């Protein structure tokens, strides 16, 4: 094999390795400086909040309609931060701690603490100072972090209460004299745009090193210059530049071809409960350090991390939340607003709560409807339930016939649609498949039954954008 061909293959491999870091740091900079979607810019080490529930005009797709998010881009370079989280004993809540490499390395919330809040000390790598014993210590794997907090809510009347909880979220420096956080170091402006990815990988790999095992693996790419200082990309060797440009395209194309391997559940539902199992080395408070939640093959774990980096930030391990979707009925036919469907849901007994949210297809936006109802939840007081607690849910684009009750109607799109069932804090019965997800049975529409058609003007989003405030970076942006 020619040296240039070998280096090209290395560059494709290095792109898969470095993509989560580069895309995530870019997004951190963007969120801190410009905000994203409903999240306004707050700089570093401060929370910004989603204050209104999502609606069909949202610019995000597959949006979570069960919780309001708060996001903080965190830079621990100046020193440790004190994080304050309020008590939430009576509602779902979770604080997600994500490092610069897209690893969810800790959780604090109802599943882990029973909703008990408190004060935590976020400690940068290598810090050896002293701190009050009253602060629960969380060791950060990298100095750049993203915190995403989610508070569940019970509808518009509950928004004010959630807003008060959001205002109690706080970050403050342990050392009041610490300098102001400035965010990630910038890449050299003398590097041409089509080598920008490699320059950023070089700089941020040094600023936010991965685990020891992954750092050893990074030495595999020494000939590409990502470990060099000063930069080899300012006036690069032509052969190296060609290999980097071509290898980046090859690595990007590989990610475009690979899709998350969803696990087929019962009755046509598909889920990806193990999509975040690539975190092998940095498992902190609230995570489950068990082989069942780790991808044992590191090469597969790196690929899974790169695939996850294309998804919205805010996803969790399956033991925190399960999302199952489906696009077909029990007979294998595409779900469509031209027909009516019945879903008989027996609530998962060990879970905190469940929700069923309606999206159109293939765009996956919330569906506009006269009731402004985008989901049904286990906590909805108006749901009509059977003696065993089961819920018969109608999925159709038009209201129930003959003026029947609307309580259990989840309005569907006029065209194709895709419902998503979310189960929060799933129990062992869900995780091991003992709990059987319900079928969706087609009910024939009466002849001549009218269909209510609603025109929706979309926001600025497009398929593939964030489902949680946190966004993503397109593969096409990595030049």
C-alpha positions in Angstrom: 0.0 0.0 0.0 1.3 3.4 -0.9 2.1 5.8 2.0 -0.5 8.2 0.8 -3.2 5.5 0.7 -2.3 4.4 4.2 -2.4 8.0 5.5 -5.8 8.5 3.8 -7.2 5.4 5.7 -5.8 6.8 8.9 -7.4 10.2 8.3 -10.8 8.5 7.8 -10.3 6.6 11.0 -9.2 9.8 12.8 -12.3 11.6 11.6 -14.5 9.0 13.3 -12.4 9.4 16.4 -12.3 13.2 16.5 -15.8 14.1 15.2 -17.6 13.9 18.6 -15.0 16.3 20.2 -14.9 18.8 17.3 -18.7 18.9 16.7 -19.4 19.2 20.4 -17.0 22.0 21.1 -18.2 23.9 18.1 -21.7 23.6 19.4 -20.7 24.7 22.8 -19.2 27.8 21.4 -22.3 28.5 19.3 -24.7 27.9 22.2 -22.8 30.1 24.6 -22.4 33.0 22.1 -25.6 32.8 20.0 -28.0 30.5 21.8 -29.9 27.8 20.0 -33.6 27.6 19.3 -35.5 28.7 22.4 -32.2 28.8 24.5 -30.8 32.3 24.6 -27.1 32.9 24.8 -25.8 33.0 28.4 -22.0 32.7 27.9 -20.1 30.2 30.0 -21.0 29.0 33.5 -24.6 30.2 33.5 -27.9 28.6 32.8 -30.3 29.6 30.0 -33.8 28.2 30.0 -36.5 26.9 27.7 -39.5 28.9 29.1 -42.4 27.7 26.9 -43.4 24.2 25.9 -42.6 23.2 22.3 -45.3 23.5 19.6 -45.6 22.6 15.9 -44.0 25.9 14.9 -40.8 24.9 16.8 -37.7 24.8 14.7 -36.8 21.4 16.3 -37.8 17.9 15.2 -38.7 14.9 17.4 -38.9 17.4 20.2 -39.5 16.2 23.8 -42.9 17.6 24.9 -42.7 16.3 28.4 -40.1 18.5 30.0 -38.6 22.0 29.9 -34.8 22.2 29.5 -32.2 24.4 31.0 -28.7 24.4 29.4 -25.3 25.6 30.8 -22.1 25.5 28.8 -19.4 25.0 31.4 -15.7 25.9 31.4 -13.8 24.7 34.4 -10.5 26.2 33.3 -10.6 29.0 36.0 -11.4 26.4 38.7 -14.2 24.4 40.4 -17.8 25.5 40.3 -20.6 25.1 42.8 -23.8 23.8 41.3 -27.1 24.3 43.0 -30.0 22.0 42.1 -33.5 22.5 43.7 -35.5 19.7 45.3 -38.1 18.2 43.0 -39.7 15.3 45.0 -43.0 15.4 43.2 -42.0 15.7 39.6 -39.6 14.1 37.1 -36.2 15.8 36.9 -32.7 14.9 35.7 -29.5 16.9 35.4 -27.3 15.4 32.6 -23.5 15.9 32.8 -21.8 15.6 29.4 -18.1 16.0 28.8 -16.4 17.5 25.7 -16.3 14.0 24.0 -20.1 13.6 24.3 -19.9 11.1 27.1 -22.8 11.3 29.6 -20.6 10.8 32.8 -23.1 11.6 35.6 -26.8 12.1 36.3 -28.5 13.8 39.3 -32.3 13.6 39.5 -35.4 11.7 40.6 -33.9 8.3 39.6 -30.7 8.8 41.4 -31.6 11.0 44.5 -35.4 10.6 44.7 -35.7 14.3 43.6 -33.5 15.6 46.4 -31.5 18.6 45.2 -28.4 20.0 46.9 -25.1 21.7 46.2 -22.4 20.0 44.2 -18.8 20.8 43.4 -17.8 20.4 39.8 -14.1 19.7 39.9 -11.8 20.0 36.8 -9.3 17.2 36.0 -6.2 17.2 38.2 -7.6 19.7 40.8 -6.1 19.1 44.2 -7.5 21.9 46.2 -9.7 21.7 49.3 -13.5 22.3 49.4 -16.2 22.3 52.1 -17.3 18.8 53.1 -20.9 19.9 52.6 -20.5 19.9 48.8 -21.0 16.6 47.0 -18.0 16.3 44.7 -18.4 15.4 41.0 -15.1 14.9 39.1 -15.3 16.2 35.5 -13.4 14.2 32.9 -12.7 17.4 30.8 -12.6 21.1 31.6 -15.4 21.8 29.1 -18.8 20.4 30.0 -22.4 20.8 29.0 -25.1 20.5 31.7 -28.7 19.8 30.5 -31.4 19.9 33.1 -35.0 18.7 32.4 -38.0 19.4 34.6 -41.2 17.5 33.8 -44.4 19.6 33.6 -48.1 18.8 33.6 -49.3 21.3 31.0 -49.6 25.1 30.6 -50.8 25.6 34.2 -47.6 24.1 35.5 -45.2 26.3 33.6 -44.9 29.0 36.3 -43.9 26.4 38.9 -41.2 25.0 36.5 -39.9 28.5 35.8 -39.4 29.0 39.6 -37.4 25.8 39.7 -35.3 26.8 36.8 -34.4 30.1 38.5 -33.1 28.1 41.4 -30.5 26.4 39.2 -27.2 28.1 39.8 -23.5 28.0 39.0 -20.9 30.0 40.9 -17.1 29.8 41.3 -15.8 28.1 44.4 -13.1 30.9 44.4 -14.8 34.2 44.1 -11.5 35.7 42.8 -11.3 33.2 39.9 -10.9 34.7 36.5 -13.8 34.7 34.1 -14.3 31.7 31.9 -13.4 32.3 28.3 -14.3 29.1 26.6 -12.3 26.8 24.2 -9.0 28.0 22.7 -9.5 29.2 19.1 -7.9 27.6 16.0 -5.3 29.4 14.0 -6.8 31.8 11.5 -3.9 31.0 9.1 -5.3 27.5 8.5 -7.4 27.2 5.4 -11.0 26.2 5.8 -10.8 22.7 4.4 -8.2 21.8 7.1 -10.2 23.6 9.9 -11.5 20.3 11.3 -7.9 19.0 11.8 -6.6 22.2 13.3 -9.5 22.2 15.8 -9.0 18.5 16.6 -5.3 19.2 17.2 -6.0 22.1 19.6 -9.0 20.7 21.4 -7.4 17.2 21.8 -4.7 19.0 23.8 -7.1 21.1 25.7 -9.6 18.3 26.5 -7.8 15.0 26.4 -9.8 11.8 26.4 -9.4 8.9 28.8 -6.0 7.2 29.1 -7.0 4.4 26.8 -8.3 6.7 24.2 -5.3 9.0 24.4 -3.1 6.0 23.7 -5.2 5.2 20.7 -4.8 8.8 19.5 -1.1 8.1 19.1 -2.1 5.9 16.2 -2.6 9.1 14.2 0.8 10.8 15.0 1.7 10.9 11.2 -1.4 13.1 10.6 -0.1 15.9 12.8 -2.9 16.0 15.3 -0.4 15.7 18.2 2.0 18.2 16.8 2.8 21.7 18.2 3.2 24.1 16.4 0.5 23.4 13.9 1.5 21.5 10.7 -1.6 22.7 8.9 -0.6 26.4 8.5 1.7 25.5 5.6 1.0 21.8 5.1 2.9 19.3 3.1 0.8 18.8 -0.1 0.6 15.0 0.3 -0.5 15.3 3.9 -3.1 17.9 3.0 -4.5 15.7 0.2 -4.7 12.7 2.6 -6.5 14.8 5.3 -9.0 16.3 2.9 -9.8 13.0 1.2 -9.8 11.0 4.4 -12.2 13.4 6.0 -14.7 12.9 3.2 -14.3 9.1 3.5 -14.9 9.2 7.2 -17.9 11.5 6.8 -19.3 9.3 4.1 -19.0 6.3 6.4 -21.1 8.0 9.1 -23.7 8.9 6.5 -24.0 5.3 5.6 -24.2 3.9 9.1 -27.5 4.2 11.0 -28.2 3.4 14.6 -29.1 -0.2 15.0 -32.5 0.1 16.7 -33.6 -2.8 18.8 -36.9 -4.3 17.6 -39.3 -4.5 20.5 -42.7 -6.0 20.6 -45.6 -5.2 18.2 -43.5 -3.2 15.7 -41.9 -0.7 18.2 -38.2 0.1 17.7 -35.9 1.7 20.3 -32.1 2.4 20.8 -31.7 2.0 24.6 -27.9 1.3 24.2 -27.1 4.2 21.8 -24.9 5.9 24.6 -23.1 2.8 25.8 -19.9 4.0 24.3 -18.8 5.6 27.6 -16.3 3.0 28.8 -14.0 5.0 31.1 -15.8 7.9 32.7 -18.7 6.7 34.6 -19.6 8.9 37.6 -22.5 9.4 39.9 -25.9 8.3 38.7 -24.5 6.1 35.9 -24.6 2.3 35.9 -21.1 0.8 35.6 -22.1 -2.6 34.4 -21.1 -4.7 31.3 -24.8 -4.6 30.2 -24.4 -0.8 29.6 -21.0 -0.8 28.0 -20.0 -1.6 24.4 -17.1 -4.0 25.0 -15.4 -3.4 21.6 -13.7 -0.1 21.6 -13.8 0.3 17.8 -17.5 -0.1 17.9 -17.8 2.2 20.8 -15.9 5.0 18.9 -18.2 4.5 16.0 -21.3 4.6 18.2 -20.0 7.9 19.8 -19.5 9.5 16.4 -23.0 8.4 15.4 -24.5 9.8 18.7 -22.7 13.1 18.0 -25.0 13.6 15.0 -28.0 13.4 17.3 -29.4 16.1 19.6 -27.6 16.7 22.9 -29.8 15.7 25.8 -30.2 12.0 25.1 -29.7 9.7 28.0 -28.8 6.1 28.7 -31.7 3.7 28.4 -31.9 3.2 32.2 -32.9 6.9 32.5 -35.4 7.0 29.7 -36.6 4.7 26.9 -37.9 6.1 23.6 -39.8 3.7 21.3 -41.2 4.7 18.0 -43.1 3.0 15.2 -44.4 3.8 11.8 -46.6 0.8 11.0 -49.7 -0.9 12.3 -50.2 -4.5 13.3 -50.6 -5.5 9.7 -47.3 -3.8 8.6 -49.0 -0.9 6.9 -47.7 2.7 7.2 -49.6 4.7 9.8 -51.6 7.4 8.1 -54.1 10.0 9.0 -56.4 8.5 6.3 -57.2 5.8 8.8 -58.1 5.4 12.5 -56.1 3.4 15.0 -56.5 2.1 18.5 -53.7 1.7 21.0 -54.5 0.0 24.3 -51.7 0.8 26.7 -51.2 -1.0 30.0 -48.9 1.4 31.9 -45.4 -0.1 32.7 -45.8 -0.7 36.5 -42.2 0.0 37.5 -41.7 3.3 35.6 -41.9 6.8 36.9 -44.3 7.9 34.1 -45.0 7.5 30.4 -46.0 9.7 27.5 -47.1 9.2 23.9 -46.3 12.0 21.6 -47.5 12.5 18.0 -45.2 13.5 15.1 -45.8 13.8 11.4 -43.7 11.8 9.0 -41.1 11.9 7.6 -40.3 15.4 9.0 -41.1 14.5 12.7 -42.6 17.8 13.7 -45.4 18.0 16.4 -48.8 17.8 14.7 -51.0 21.0 14.7 -54.5 20.2 15.9 -57.6 22.1 17.2 -57.0 21.0 20.8 -53.3 22.0 20.8 -52.7 18.5 22.2 -49.4 17.0 21.2 -49.1 14.2 23.7 -50.9 12.2 26.3 -49.2 11.4 29.6 -49.7 9.1 32.5 -50.3 12.1 34.7 -53.2 13.5 32.6 -56.1 13.7 35.0 -58.7 13.6 32.2 -57.6 10.3 30.7 -60.3 7.6 30.8 -58.8 4.5 32.3 -60.0 0.9 32.6 -60.3 -1.0 35.9 -56.7 -2.3 35.5 -55.4 1.2 34.7 -55.2 0.6 31.0 -55.8 3.5 28.6 -57.5 3.1 25.2 -55.9 5.8 23.0 -57.4 6.9 19.7 -54.9 7.9 17.0 -56.6 9.6 14.1 -56.6 13.0 12.3 -60.3 13.7 12.9 -62.2 13.8 16.2 -64.1 10.8 17.5 -67.5 10.3 15.8 -70.9 11.3 17.2 -69.5 13.9 19.6 -67.8 11.2 21.7 -65.3 12.1 24.5 -62.1 13.7 23.4 -60.1 12.8 26.5 -58.3 9.8 25.0 -57.8 11.2 21.5 -54.3 12.0 20.4 -54.7 13.9 17.1 -52.7 12.5 14.2 -51.3 14.1 11.1 -53.5 14.0 8.0 -50.7 12.3 6.1 -48.2 9.8 7.5 -47.3 9.9 11.2 -45.0 8.4 13.8 -45.9 8.2 17.5 -43.2 8.0 20.1 -43.7 6.3 23.5 -41.4 7.5 26.2 -40.9 5.6 29.4 -39.1 7.5 32.1 -37.1 5.7 34.7 -38.0 2.3 33.2 -38.0 -0.7 35.4 -36.4 -4.1 34.8 -39.6 -5.2 33.1 -39.1 -2.7 30.3 -35.4 -3.1 30.0 -35.4 -6.9 29.8 -38.4 -7.0 27.5 -40.9 -8.6 30.0 -43.1 -5.6 29.6 -44.9 -5.9 26.2 -45.5 -2.6 24.3 -49.0 -2.3 22.9 -50.0 -3.0 19.3 -51.6 -0.3 17.2 -54.7 -1.7 15.5 -56.2 0.0 12.4 -59.9 0.8 12.8 -61.7 1.3 9.4 -62.9 4.8 8.8 -66.6 5.2 8.1 -67.4 5.9 4.5 -67.5 9.7 3.7 -66.1 10.6 7.1 -64.5 14.1 6.7 -60.8 14.7 7.5 -59.8 17.9 9.3 -56.9 19.4 7.4 -54.7 22.0 8.9 -51.8 23.9 7.2 -48.8 24.4 9.3 -46.0 26.8 8.5 -42.8 25.4 9.8 -40.0 27.1 11.7 -36.4 27.3 10.5 -35.5 23.8 11.4 -35.0 20.8 9.1 -34.9 17.1 9.7 -31.9 16.1 11.7 -31.9 19.2 14.0 -32.2 19.1 17.7 -34.9 17.3 19.5 -33.7 18.9 22.7 -32.3 22.4 23.1 -28.7 21.5 22.4 -28.7 21.1 18.6 -26.2 19.4 16.5 -23.5 20.1 13.9 -24.0 18.9 10.3 -21.4 16.6 8.9 -21.2 19.0 6.0 -19.9 21.6 8.3 -16.7 19.6 9.0 -14.3 20.8 6.3 
